[in-house]
Amino acid sequence: MLLIIGTIRLPPDKFEEAKAAMERMISGSRAEDGCLEYSYARDVLDAGMIRVTEVWRDRPALDAHFRSPHIAEWRSSWPALGIGERNLLLYEAGESMPT
């Protein structure tokens, strides 16, 4: 299992404009084979910070995701939305366990 955890930053006044693009990205990603979880969350204390959480079955599923049309559309929208700072890290994980 692969986890992508991190943040992206956008100007807070662009959030409403970015919301539709984020919704398309989330919906498209969640529909992909091998996507176990995909979410964006706005930070409560920092309105310009979006927290990203992705869980993928394996590397082939993640590689297919990187080639998907919705990720290309999402990335092409970044300049207009002021998205410049990305801090996403990939982790390999074993089976999940309850805490």
C-alpha positions in Angstrom: 0.0 0.0 0.0 1.3 3.5 -0.8 0.4 6.7 1.1 0.8 10.2 -0.2 0.5 12.7 2.6 1.2 16.4 2.4 0.0 19.9 1.6 -0.6 22.3 -1.2 -1.0 26.0 -0.7 -3.2 28.5 -2.5 -4.3 32.1 -1.9 -7.2 31.9 0.6 -9.3 34.2 -1.7 -8.9 31.6 -4.5 -10.4 28.7 -2.5 -14.0 29.0 -3.8 -12.6 29.1 -7.4 -10.4 26.1 -6.7 -13.1 24.1 -5.1 -14.8 22.9 -8.3 -11.4 21.8 -9.8 -10.6 20.0 -6.5 -14.0 18.3 -6.6 -13.3 17.0 -10.1 -9.9 15.8 -9.1 -11.1 14.0 -6.0 -14.1 12.3 -7.9 -11.9 11.2 -10.8 -9.2 9.9 -8.5 -11.7 8.0 -6.2 -13.1 6.3 -9.3 -9.7 4.9 -10.3 -8.8 1.2 -9.9 -6.5 1.0 -7.0 -7.5 4.2 -5.2 -8.3 3.3 -1.6 -8.7 6.8 -0.3 -8.3 10.3 -1.8 -9.1 13.5 0.1 -8.3 17.2 0.4 -9.0 19.1 3.6 -8.8 22.8 4.3 -6.7 23.6 7.4 -8.8 25.1 10.1 -6.1 27.5 11.2 -4.5 28.3 7.8 -7.1 29.1 5.1 -4.5 28.8 2.3 -3.4 25.3 3.3 -5.0 22.2 1.8 -4.0 18.9 3.4 -3.8 16.0 1.0 -4.3 12.3 1.9 -4.1 9.5 -0.7 -3.9 5.8 -0.3 -3.1 3.6 -3.3 -3.1 -0.2 -3.6 0.2 -0.4 -5.4 2.7 1.4 -7.6 1.0 0.5 -10.9 -2.2 2.0 -9.7 -0.4 5.2 -8.7 1.5 5.3 -12.0 -1.9 5.1 -13.9 -3.2 7.9 -11.7 -0.3 10.1 -12.7 -1.2 9.6 -16.4 -4.9 10.3 -15.9 -6.7 13.1 -17.7 -8.1 14.6 -14.5 -4.6 15.0 -13.0 -3.5 16.8 -16.1 -6.5 19.1 -15.9 -5.9 19.7 -12.2 -2.2 20.5 -12.7 -3.0 22.8 -15.6 -5.3 24.9 -13.4 -2.6 25.7 -10.8 -1.2 28.9 -12.3 -4.6 30.5 -12.5 -5.4 29.4 -9.0 -2.1 30.6 -7.5 -1.1 27.1 -6.5 2.7 27.0 -6.3 3.8 25.4 -3.1 3.4 21.6 -2.9 4.8 19.4 -0.2 3.7 15.8 -0.9 5.6 12.8 0.4 5.2 9.2 -0.7 5.3 6.4 1.9 5.1 2.6 1.6 3.0 1.0 4.3 2.1 -2.5 5.3 -1.4 -3.6 6.4 -3.4 -1.2 8.3 -4.2 -1.9 12.0 -6.7 -0.4 14.4 -5.1 1.9 16.9 
